[in-house]
Amino acid sequence: MVEKNIIQFSLNEEGLKELYLTEVHKHLEKIEMDTILMDSKQLCQMLSLSWPTIEKLFLSDHRFPKIRVGKKWVFNRREVQVYINLWTDEIRQLGGKVNI
């Protein structure tokens, strides 16, 4: 008697579509994170803060990595990340509360 191996599988098209879109979204986020400069809108999105809050907390700090190009502010993404890491450490050492 000859034994045959049969493999059966089924695909859930909606699940596959969701997985595909999730992976595409992750890839697009990575591409965005790899860009060097970002504008004020992207900075707000990155920090989950409003522009007025960013102005009060960071723009007056000479250590904050900012560049003025005409009337527009631009920010080096990696330098901002380094600054924010240091800033959050400082805030935690002071009790973890920020007054605006």
C-alpha positions, 0 to 999 in steps of 0.5 A: 500500500502506497502512503500519500502525504496530503497537506491541506491549508486554508487562508483567511483573506481578511486576516491576511489583508490585515497582516499585510497592511500592518507590515506596510504601515510598520515599513512606512513608519520606519521610512519616516523615522529614517528621514533626517529633518522634520518640520514642526508638525512632525515634531508635534506628532513625534512627541505627542505634544501641541506646538504651543507646549513644545514652544514653552518647553523646548524652543527656549532651551539653547540645548534643544536641536533646532534650525530656523530656515526662513520662517520655518523651524526644522529639527534633526530627528536623531538629535531630538531623540537624544535631547528628549532622552536626556530631558526625560531623565532630568525630569524624572530626577526632579520628581517626574512632573512638568509645569507649563 
